């Protein structure tokens, strides 16, 4: 998985490309912890180019959501494609996440 990020004031946009699996969750967690240490509390996960997510990947985004909640922050998913949405629905996690059609609308929802 390739992971990049952009800061938009107090919101950090994480662009996830490829597969979010057990092999890549440590990198995501370390980056998030580092960003939270620098006072980032709100995150938008742009999953437009994420092709697959396994149980460890789902755990990682749930962990992110819980960690943000502890700091009064929030997580939004942007650009959720059918393949990832199907996985969220099958695992009954679709309603747990606030999904938006674009990064811009996800950022606006956090302001």
Residue frames as qw, qx, qy, qz and C-alpha x, y, z in Angstrom:
[[0.000, 0.889, 0.458, 0.000, 0.00, 0.00, 0.00],
 [0.364, 0.289, -0.021, 0.885, 1.12, 3.50, -0.77],
 [0.285, -0.791, -0.495, 0.218, 0.18, 6.12, 1.81],
 [0.299, 0.297, 0.005, 0.907, 0.46, 9.86, 1.31],
 [0.199, -0.727, -0.579, 0.311, -0.97, 12.74, 3.28],
 [0.159, 0.495, 0.132, 0.844, -1.85, 16.40, 2.95],
 [0.182, -0.430, -0.591, 0.657, -2.70, 18.83, 5.69],
 [0.063, -0.596, -0.424, -0.679, -5.71, 21.11, 5.34],
 [0.323, -0.642, 0.215, -0.662, -5.53, 23.34, 8.43],
 [0.470, -0.379, 0.672, -0.429, -6.55, 21.06, 11.30],
 [0.916, 0.184, 0.241, -0.263, -7.64, 18.20, 8.99],
 [0.180, -0.490, 0.781, 0.342, -5.23, 15.64, 7.63],
 [0.841, 0.367, -0.060, -0.393, -6.14, 13.84, 4.41],
 [0.446, -0.368, 0.800, 0.162, -4.62, 10.38, 4.10],
 [0.691, 0.448, -0.319, -0.470, -4.62, 8.98, 0.58],
 [0.638, -0.237, 0.731, -0.042, -4.61, 5.17, 0.65],
 [0.614, 0.517, -0.418, -0.425, -3.59, 3.44, -2.58],
 [0.394, 0.270, -0.878, -0.016, -3.57, -0.32, -3.05],
 [0.705, -0.356, -0.602, -0.120, -4.46, -2.85, -0.37],
 [0.286, -0.607, 0.447, -0.592, -4.84, -2.01, 3.32],
 [0.888, -0.110, -0.443, -0.057, -3.83, -5.33, 4.87],
 [0.778, -0.605, -0.025, 0.165, -1.99, -6.61, 7.91],
 [0.751, 0.093, 0.081, 0.648, 1.28, -5.89, 6.11],
 [0.248, 0.488, 0.108, 0.830, 0.61, -2.14, 5.88],
 [0.418, -0.802, -0.375, -0.205, -1.34, -1.27, 9.02],
 [0.651, -0.471, -0.163, 0.573, 1.75, -0.60, 11.15],
 [0.346, 0.153, 0.205, 0.903, 2.84, 2.14, 8.77],
 [0.216, -0.653, -0.418, -0.594, -0.63, 3.72, 8.94],
 [0.616, -0.700, -0.349, 0.098, -0.74, 3.55, 12.75],
 [0.607, -0.275, -0.054, 0.744, 2.75, 5.05, 13.16],
 [0.173, 0.339, 0.281, 0.881, 1.92, 7.92, 10.82],
 [0.379, -0.711, -0.427, -0.410, -1.36, 8.63, 12.62],
 [0.660, -0.599, -0.279, 0.357, 0.30, 8.62, 16.05],
 [0.481, -0.062, 0.077, 0.871, 2.97, 11.01, 14.78],
 [0.029, -0.486, -0.365, -0.794, 0.33, 13.32, 13.34],
 [0.524, -0.724, -0.420, -0.159, -1.72, 13.22, 16.54],
 [0.643, -0.410, -0.183, 0.620, 1.40, 14.10, 18.51],
 [0.241, 0.028, 0.185, 0.952, 1.53, 17.21, 16.30],
 [0.241, 0.336, 0.411, -0.813, -2.06, 18.14, 17.27],
 [0.400, 0.019, -0.600, -0.692, -3.92, 16.67, 14.30],
 [0.379, 0.047, 0.770, -0.511, -7.25, 15.34, 15.51],
 [0.708, 0.473, 0.276, -0.445, -9.45, 15.08, 12.38],
 [0.273, -0.282, 0.796, 0.462, -8.72, 12.73, 9.49],
 [0.749, 0.459, 0.007, -0.477, -10.17, 12.14, 6.04],
 [0.534, -0.194, 0.776, 0.272, -9.26, 8.80, 4.49],
 [0.551, 0.547, -0.271, -0.570, -9.33, 9.11, 0.71],
 [0.609, -0.123, 0.783, 0.021, -9.91, 5.52, -0.34],
 [0.627, 0.621, -0.092, -0.461, -10.53, 6.20, -4.02],
 [0.545, 0.555, -0.621, -0.097, -7.51, 4.10, -5.00],
 [0.379, -0.317, 0.817, -0.298, -7.79, 1.50, -2.26],
 [0.532, 0.148, -0.694, -0.463, -8.49, -1.81, -3.93],
 [0.740, -0.257, -0.620, -0.049, -8.92, -4.12, -0.94],
 [0.243, -0.579, 0.490, -0.605, -9.10, -4.05, 2.84],
 [0.604, -0.098, -0.789, 0.048, -8.73, -7.10, 5.08],
 [0.594, -0.682, -0.427, -0.008, -9.70, -7.58, 8.73],
 [0.588, -0.333, -0.155, 0.721, -6.46, -6.00, 9.96],
 [0.151, 0.254, 0.243, 0.924, -7.10, -2.98, 7.73],
 [0.401, -0.652, -0.454, -0.456, -10.64, -2.68, 9.08],
 [0.663, -0.557, -0.354, 0.355, -9.25, -2.90, 12.60],
 [0.462, -0.059, -0.005, 0.885, -6.80, -0.11, 11.80],
 [0.076, -0.419, -0.263, -0.866, -9.48, 2.31, 10.63],
 [0.588, -0.658, -0.438, -0.172, -11.67, 1.42, 13.62],
 [0.656, -0.356, -0.242, 0.620, -8.63, 2.06, 15.84],
 [0.242, 0.193, 0.124, 0.943, -8.15, 5.42, 14.10],
 [0.334, -0.599, -0.400, -0.608, -11.78, 6.32, 14.67],
 [0.685, -0.610, -0.381, 0.115, -11.59, 5.40, 18.35],
 [0.587, -0.172, -0.114, 0.783, -8.28, 7.22, 18.82],
 [0.052, 0.377, 0.219, 0.898, -9.72, 10.35, 17.22],
 [0.497, -0.653, -0.445, -0.358, -12.79, 10.11, 19.44],
 [0.680, -0.457, -0.338, 0.463, -10.55, 10.10, 22.51],
 [0.359, -0.188, 0.024, 0.914, -9.12, 13.44, 21.34],
 [0.297, 0.677, 0.390, -0.549, -12.51, 14.85, 20.31],
 [0.112, 0.424, -0.570, -0.695, -11.61, 14.36, 16.66],
 [0.789, 0.341, 0.348, -0.374, -13.39, 12.59, 13.84],
 [0.310, -0.199, 0.790, 0.491, -12.73, 10.38, 10.82],
 [0.653, 0.536, 0.114, -0.522, -14.40, 10.60, 7.44],
 [0.590, 0.020, 0.705, 0.394, -14.10, 8.27, 4.46],
 [0.356, 0.679, -0.103, -0.634, -14.02, 9.86, 1.02],
 [0.490, 0.502, -0.562, -0.438, -14.42, 8.38, -2.46],
 [0.550, -0.156, 0.801, -0.180, -15.48, 4.92, -1.27],
 [0.396, 0.268, -0.681, -0.555, -15.57, 2.63, -4.31],
 [0.841, -0.106, -0.215, -0.485, -17.95, -0.31, -4.70],
 [0.746, 0.124, -0.628, 0.183, -15.39, -2.97, -3.79],
 [0.192, 0.154, -0.619, 0.746, -14.53, -1.34, -0.45],
 [0.507, -0.172, 0.128, -0.835, -18.15, -0.42, 0.25],
 [0.835, -0.054, -0.462, -0.294, -19.15, -4.05, -0.29],
 [0.562, 0.074, -0.686, 0.456, -16.57, -5.16, 2.29],
 [0.107, -0.159, 0.425, -0.885, -17.87, -2.55, 4.75],
 [0.694, -0.122, -0.112, -0.700, -21.44, -3.77, 4.19],
 [0.795, 0.008, -0.605, -0.044, -20.57, -7.47, 4.51],
 [0.464, 0.019, -0.643, 0.609, -18.76, -6.79, 7.80],
 [0.291, -0.794, -0.531, -0.064, -21.64, -4.57, 8.97],
 [0.457, -0.417, -0.120, 0.777, -19.30, -1.61, 9.37],
 [0.241, 0.486, 0.430, 0.722, -20.78, 0.58, 6.62],
 [0.264, -0.846, -0.340, -0.315, -22.96, 2.55, 9.04],
 [0.668, -0.559, -0.155, 0.467, -20.08, 3.07, 11.47],
 [0.439, -0.186, 0.219, 0.851, -18.27, 5.45, 9.12],
 [0.278, 0.807, 0.195, -0.482, -19.34, 8.80, 7.75],
 [0.588, 0.116, 0.572, 0.560, -18.78, 8.46, 3.98],
 [0.204, 0.781, 0.032, -0.589, -18.53, 11.33, 1.48],
 [0.793, 0.550, 0.243, 0.097, -18.37, 11.42, -2.32],
 [0.529, 0.684, -0.170, 0.472, -15.28, 13.67, -2.32],
 [0.570, -0.107, -0.404, 0.708, -12.42, 14.79, -0.12],
 [0.008, -0.306, 0.007, -0.952, -13.74, 18.35, -0.26],
 [0.604, -0.487, -0.285, -0.563, -17.16, 17.42, 1.12],
 [0.791, -0.307, -0.463, 0.255, -15.54, 15.30, 3.84],
 [0.397, 0.060, -0.277, 0.873, -13.34, 18.23, 4.90],
 [0.255, -0.402, -0.124, -0.870, -16.33, 20.59, 4.93],
 [0.720, -0.463, -0.447, -0.261, -18.23, 18.19, 7.20],
 [0.706, -0.241, -0.424, 0.514, -15.46, 18.53, 9.78],
 [0.214, 0.205, -0.124, 0.947, -15.59, 22.31, 10.03]]
